């Protein structure tokens, strides 16, 4: 199984057979959030994408060291080399210490990830906790001649680097054409070239977050942290670096340049990138007014939302598209995901009700399991896995209605199929809970009402019996009378 996994390598622009540097071990680094605001759908997608990769690599027998960083310094407001630090700006607005901002939003990020059943990484390093390593990296790049000091800041010399290496190897950009164009430096006259990027920035007097260095009291450039921390925890060469497609340029392109300039080779063997999430066809963004954070999804507290959505609905919605495809949010799409997931969870519950009625199997459940493995080995094709789970759901429903007879082995394999792929690998939890209410208390209240209805029927109080049923039906409940009593489910 290990030697069958193919992943799309952005660097090679094709799917490649995954072969780790060290047999049986995988080094995985994924860009985590800049913690200055609430986590949103754009944070959920890479977290879920690489959670699937983490789960699958572990399942097929690799020992995985998964590093996901926390950016708490150096990420400036315009994602370049000017403006305020995002965390420091938020701290000023809220009259807080920067690390109060970091801790507050990191707690909220962890809470959202836990709700989405995203497994924690092996190591979660903070940029602010690795200033020494970043200063050492700057020194190394300076010694190799690919950086220069200017007015207390240190910049990477893109033009000099590009003469020996290819700055643009990941993104496919032709930097030579861009170097030959004239462009205003927009207050960054200390650079030799407009496309040079900061390795270390001298802090202005009003800048809150600063550290002493050989060049000035300042702070590291945004791109530096990932190169320094991946090297510390995964070594000079490691297997996989992941992140959103929006990070390919400049962030990951700059990471490659920093690694090559300091060591003579790229650190990463496979670069993986998930695609973006749009809202009704538009890129999600605060400036467009279509920005929805995860807590708003869970509570329904946003004007673009027609209802609240449970965390598992969000997870399932994301996994219904391949990670390299664009996902477009709409209420209709999320409601369809909610209903689809409810069908799968109901099917799993129904497996417990199946009885072996045949000695000869009429369905090939092992084929669904094998084809689901093939889909996972084909660049984590989760939509295909989900399609086979729906095929299995049809068989379960047919068996319940007496249209198909199953063997005891069929039933065992169906249970194995759902447990392995829906729960263990896709990371869906077994209850589709509302995030703000106790599902258990809610279910007990509905059961109590239906027991009152049964008592009313036994007393031939048809008016009360019909009123309870009609009121619950109007609220979206589907009620079914059975020999044992009743069954119900909520169709939202």
C-alpha positions in Angstrom: 0.0 0.0 0.0 2.8 2.4 0.9 4.3 2.4 -2.6 1.0 3.1 -4.3 0.3 6.7 -3.1 0.5 9.3 -5.8 0.4 13.0 -4.9 0.3 16.1 -7.1 3.7 17.9 -6.8 3.2 21.6 -7.6 7.0 21.8 -8.2 6.8 19.1 -10.9 3.3 20.1 -12.1 2.2 16.4 -12.2 1.3 13.5 -10.0 4.3 11.6 -8.6 4.7 8.4 -6.7 5.3 9.2 -3.1 8.6 7.9 -1.9 9.9 9.3 1.4 13.5 10.3 2.0 13.7 7.9 5.0 11.8 4.6 4.6 8.8 4.3 6.9 9.0 8.0 8.1 7.5 11.1 6.7 8.4 14.7 7.5 5.3 17.0 6.8 5.3 20.8 7.2 2.1 22.8 6.7 1.7 26.6 6.9 -0.7 27.4 9.7 -2.6 30.6 10.5 -1.5 34.1 11.3 -3.4 34.5 14.6 -4.9 38.0 14.6 -8.5 37.2 13.9 -11.1 34.5 14.0 -10.6 31.3 12.0 -12.6 31.2 8.8 -13.5 28.8 6.0 -10.2 29.5 4.3 -8.4 28.2 7.4 -10.6 25.2 7.6 -9.7 23.9 4.1 -5.9 23.4 4.4 -6.4 22.2 8.0 -8.9 19.5 6.8 -6.9 18.7 3.6 -3.7 18.0 5.4 -5.5 16.3 8.2 -6.7 13.8 5.6 -3.1 13.4 4.4 -1.8 13.0 8.0 -4.5 10.3 8.7 -3.9 8.4 5.5 -0.1 8.4 5.8 -0.4 7.1 9.3 -2.9 4.5 8.3 -0.7 3.0 5.6 2.1 2.5 8.1 4.3 5.6 8.1 5.5 7.3 11.2 4.7 11.0 10.5 6.2 14.1 12.1 3.6 16.7 11.3 4.7 20.3 11.9 2.1 23.1 11.5 3.4 26.6 12.4 1.7 29.5 14.1 2.6 33.0 12.6 2.6 35.5 15.5 5.2 38.0 14.2 6.5 39.3 10.9 3.4 39.0 8.7 2.7 42.6 7.6 -0.7 43.9 6.6 -0.1 44.0 2.9 1.7 40.6 2.8 4.9 42.4 1.6 7.7 44.3 3.3 5.8 47.5 4.4 3.0 48.4 6.7 2.2 47.3 10.3 2.6 43.8 11.7 -0.9 42.2 11.6 -0.7 41.0 15.2 0.7 44.3 16.5 -1.9 46.3 14.6 -4.7 44.3 16.3 -3.0 44.7 19.7 -3.0 48.5 19.3 -6.7 48.5 18.3 -7.7 46.3 21.2 -5.2 47.9 23.7 -3.7 44.6 24.4 -0.2 43.0 24.5 0.5 41.3 21.1 0.8 37.9 22.8 -2.7 38.4 24.4 -4.0 38.8 20.9 -2.1 35.7 19.8 -3.3 33.6 22.7 -6.9 34.7 22.3 -7.2 33.8 18.6 -5.0 30.7 18.9 -7.4 29.4 21.5 -10.3 30.1 19.2 -8.5 28.4 16.3 -7.8 25.3 18.3 -11.4 25.2 19.5 -12.6 25.4 15.8 -10.2 22.7 14.7 -11.3 20.4 17.5 -15.0 21.0 16.4 -14.0 20.0 12.8 -12.2 16.9 14.2 -8.8 18.0 12.8 -6.1 16.1 14.6 -3.5 18.2 16.3 0.0 18.3 14.6 3.0 16.6 16.2 4.7 20.0 16.7 3.1 23.5 16.5 6.0 26.0 16.7 5.5 29.8 16.9 7.6 32.2 14.8 8.2 34.4 17.9 9.7 31.4 19.7 12.4 30.8 17.0 14.0 34.2 16.6 17.5 32.8 17.2 17.1 30.2 14.4 15.8 32.9 12.1 18.8 35.2 12.8 21.2 32.3 12.2 19.5 31.7 8.8 19.9 35.3 7.8 23.6 35.2 8.7 24.0 32.1 6.6 22.3 33.7 3.6 24.4 36.8 4.0 27.6 34.7 4.2 26.7 32.9 0.9 26.3 36.3 -0.7 22.6 36.2 -1.5 21.5 39.0 0.8 22.5 42.5 1.7 22.1 44.9 4.7 20.5 48.2 4.1 19.8 50.8 6.8 19.5 48.2 9.5 17.3 45.8 7.5 18.5 42.7 5.5 17.0 41.9 2.1 17.3 38.8 -0.1 19.0 39.7 -3.4 16.6 38.1 -6.0 18.5 39.3 -9.0 21.8 37.8 -7.8 20.1 34.5 -6.8 18.3 34.2 -10.1 21.6 34.3 -12.0 22.6 31.0 -10.6 19.2 29.5 -9.6 15.6 29.9 -10.8 13.5 32.3 -8.7 10.1 31.2 -10.1 10.7 27.5 -10.2 7.5 26.8 -8.1 5.2 29.5 -9.4 6.3 29.4 -13.0 6.8 33.2 -13.0 9.5 34.6 -15.3 11.3 36.9 -12.9 13.8 38.1 -15.5 11.1 39.9 -17.4 9.9 41.5 -14.2 13.4 42.5 -13.1 13.7 44.4 -16.4 10.6 46.4 -15.8 10.7 49.7 -13.9 8.6 49.9 -10.8 8.3 52.4 -8.0 9.6 51.1 -4.6 6.7 52.7 -2.8 8.6 53.9 0.3 11.0 50.9 0.2 14.0 52.8 -1.4 16.4 50.8 0.9 15.9 47.8 -1.4 18.2 47.3 -4.4 15.3 45.9 -6.5 11.6 46.1 -6.0 11.2 42.3 -5.9 13.8 41.8 -3.2 12.2 40.6 0.0 12.9 41.2 3.7 14.8 38.7 5.8 15.1 41.1 8.7 13.3 44.4 9.2 14.5 47.2 11.3 11.7 48.2 13.7 10.3 51.7 13.6 10.2 53.5 17.0 6.5 52.7 17.3 6.8 49.1 16.4 5.8 46.9 19.4 7.4 43.6 18.5 11.2 43.7 18.3 14.3 41.7 19.0 18.0 42.6 19.1 20.1 41.3 16.1 23.5 42.1 14.6 21.8 44.5 12.2 19.2 46.3 14.3 16.4 45.9 16.8 13.8 44.5 14.6 11.8 41.4 13.5 12.1 38.6 10.9 10.5 38.7 7.5 7.3 36.7 7.0 8.9 34.1 4.7 11.8 33.3 7.0 10.0 31.5 9.8 8.9 28.5 7.8 12.4 27.9 6.4 14.0 28.1 9.8 11.4 26.1 11.7 11.1 23.3 9.1 14.9 22.9 9.1 14.9 22.7 12.9 12.2 20.1 13.2 12.5 18.2 9.9 16.0 18.7 8.8 17.7 20.2 5.7 15.6 17.9 3.5 12.1 16.7 4.2 9.2 15.1 2.3 6.1 17.3 2.0 5.4 21.0 2.4 1.7 21.9 2.2 -0.5 25.0 2.2 -3.1 27.0 0.3 -2.6 27.8 -3.3 -2.4 31.5 -2.5 0.9 30.9 -0.7 2.7 29.6 -3.9 3.9 33.1 -4.6 5.5 34.8 -3.0 5.6 32.9 0.3 6.6 29.4 -0.8 8.7 30.7 -3.7 10.7 32.7 -1.2 11.0 29.7 1.1 12.7 27.7 -1.7 15.0 30.6 -2.5 16.0 30.9 1.2 16.7 27.1 1.5 18.7 27.0 -1.8 20.7 30.1 -0.9 21.7 28.8 2.5 22.2 25.1 1.8 22.6 24.8 -2.0 19.4 22.7 -2.4 15.7 22.9 -1.9 14.5 21.4 1.4 11.3 20.0 0.0 10.7 17.0 -2.1 6.9 17.4 -2.7 5.0 20.6 -2.6 1.2 20.2 -2.1 -1.4 23.0 -2.4 -5.1 23.1 -1.8 -7.3 25.3 -3.9 -9.4 28.3 -2.7 -13.0 28.7 -1.3 -15.3 31.2 -3.0 -18.6 32.5 -1.9 -21.3 32.5 -4.6 -18.5 32.6 -7.2 -16.5 35.4 -5.6 -13.3 35.2 -3.7 -14.0 35.3 0.0 -12.7 38.5 1.6 -13.5 41.0 4.3 -13.4 43.9 1.8 -16.1 42.2 -0.3 -18.4 41.8 2.7 -18.7 38.1 2.1 -16.3 37.0 4.8 -17.8 34.4 7.2 -15.8 33.0 10.1 -16.2 29.4 11.4 -18.1 30.4 14.6 -20.6 32.2 12.4 -21.1 29.1 10.4 -21.6 27.1 13.6 -24.1 29.6 15.0 -25.8 30.8 11.8 -25.0 34.4 13.0 -24.3 36.0 9.6 -26.5 37.7 7.1 -25.4 35.4 4.2 -26.4 32.3 6.2 -29.9 31.0 6.2 -29.2 28.6 9.1 -26.4 27.3 11.3 -24.2 24.4 10.1 -22.7 21.8 12.3 -18.9 21.4 12.1 -19.2 17.9 10.5 -21.4 19.5 7.7 -18.6 21.9 7.0 -16.0 19.1 7.0 -18.1 16.9 4.7 -18.8 19.9 2.4 -15.1 20.5 2.0 -14.3 16.8 1.4 -17.0 16.4 -1.3 -14.6 18.4 -3.6 -11.1 17.3 -4.5 -8.6 19.4 -2.5 -7.1 20.9 -5.7 -10.6 22.0 -7.0 -12.3 25.3 -6.1 -15.1 25.0 -3.6 -17.9 27.5 -3.9 -19.9 28.2 -0.8 -23.7 28.6 -0.9 -26.4 27.8 1.5 -27.9 25.4 -1.0 -24.5 23.5 -1.3 -24.1 23.3 2.5 -27.7 22.1 2.9 -27.1 19.4 0.3 -24.0 18.4 2.2 -26.0 18.3 5.5 -28.6 16.0 4.0 -26.0 13.8 2.3 -24.0 13.3 5.5 -27.2 12.6 7.4 -27.9 9.8 4.9 -24.5 8.2 5.4 -24.7 8.4 9.2 -28.2 7.0 9.2 -26.9 4.2 6.9 -24.2 3.3 9.4 -26.7 3.1 12.2 -28.9 0.9 10.0 -26.1 -1.6 9.6 -26.7 -2.6 13.2 -30.3 -3.5 12.2 -29.3 -5.8 9.4 -29.6 -9.6 9.7 -27.8 -12.2 7.7 -30.4 -13.8 5.4 -28.2 -15.5 2.8 -25.1 -17.7 2.7 -24.1 -16.4 -0.7 -23.2 -12.8 -1.3 -24.9 -10.9 -4.0 -22.9 -7.7 -3.6 -19.1 -7.0 -3.8 -18.4 -4.8 -0.8 -14.6 -5.7 -1.0 -14.6 -4.0 -4.4 -15.8 -0.7 -2.9 -13.1 -0.9 -0.2 -10.4 -1.6 -2.8 -11.6 1.2 -5.1 -11.7 3.6 -2.1 -8.1 2.8 -1.4 -7.3 3.4 -5.1 -9.1 6.8 -4.8 -7.0 7.7 -1.7 -3.8 6.6 -3.5 -4.8 8.8 -6.4 -3.9 12.1 -4.8 -6.4 11.8 -1.9 -9.5 11.7 -4.1 -12.1 12.0 -1.3 -15.1 12.7 -3.6 -14.7 9.2 -5.1 -14.5 7.6 -1.7 -17.7 9.4 -0.7 -19.4 8.2 -3.9 -18.7 4.6 -2.9 -20.0 5.2 0.6 -23.3 6.4 -1.1 -23.3 3.2 -3.2 -23.0 1.2 0.0 -25.8 3.2 1.5 -28.1 2.1 -1.3 -27.3 -1.5 -0.6 -28.0 -1.0 3.1 -31.4 0.6 2.4 -32.2 -2.2 -0.1 -31.3 -4.8 2.5 -33.5 -3.1 5.1 -36.5 -3.1 2.7 -35.9 -6.8 1.9 -34.9 -6.2 -1.7 -31.3 -7.6 -1.2 -30.2 -10.4 1.0 -26.8 -10.1 2.7 -24.5 -12.6 4.4 -22.9 -12.1 7.8 -19.6 -11.4 6.0 -21.3 -8.7 3.9 -22.6 -7.0 7.1 -19.2 -7.2 8.7 -17.5 -5.6 5.6 -20.1 -2.8 5.4 -19.3 -1.9 9.0 -15.6 -2.1 8.3 -16.0 0.1 5.2 -17.8 2.9 7.0 -15.6 2.7 10.1 -12.4 2.9 8.1 -13.2 5.4 5.4 -16.0 7.6 6.8 -14.8 7.9 10.4 -11.1 7.0 10.6 -9.8 8.4 7.3 -12.3 11.2 6.3 -12.5 12.1 10.0 -16.3 12.4 10.3 -17.7 11.9 13.8 -20.6 9.6 14.3 -23.1 12.2 15.5 -24.3 15.2 13.4 -24.5 17.5 16.3 -25.6 21.1 16.5 -22.6 23.0 17.9 -24.6 25.1 20.3 -26.9 22.6 21.9 -26.7 19.4 23.7 -27.8 16.8 21.1 -28.4 14.2 23.8 -30.8 16.5 25.7 -32.5 17.5 22.5 -33.0 13.8 21.5 -34.4 12.9 24.9 -36.9 15.7 24.7 -38.1 14.4 21.3 -38.3 10.9 22.7 -40.4 12.1 25.6 -42.9 13.8 23.3 -43.2 10.7 21.2 -43.7 8.5 24.2 -46.5 10.9 25.3 -48.0 10.4 21.8 -47.8 6.6 22.2 -49.6 6.9 25.6 -52.3 9.2 23.9 -52.8 6.6 21.2 -53.1 3.8 23.8 -55.8 6.0 25.6 -57.5 6.5 22.1 -56.8 10.3 22.6 -56.4 10.8 18.8 -56.5 14.6 19.0 -53.4 14.7 21.3 -51.7 12.0 19.3 -52.2 13.8 16.0 -51.3 17.2 17.4 -47.9 16.0 18.6 -47.2 14.2 15.3 -48.3 17.2 13.2 -46.4 19.8 15.2 -43.1 17.7 15.0 -43.7 17.1 11.3 -44.1 20.8 10.7 -40.7 21.4 12.4 -39.0 19.0 10.0 -39.2 15.7 11.9 -39.9 12.5 10.1 -41.7 10.0 12.4 -42.1 6.3 11.7 -44.2 4.0 13.9 -42.6 0.5 14.3 -43.4 -2.7 16.1 -41.1 -1.7 18.9 -42.5 1.8 19.2 -41.2 4.6 17.0 -38.2 6.0 15.1 -37.5 9.6 14.2 -35.1 11.8 12.3 -34.8 15.5 11.7 -34.8 16.7 8.0 -33.6 20.3 8.0 
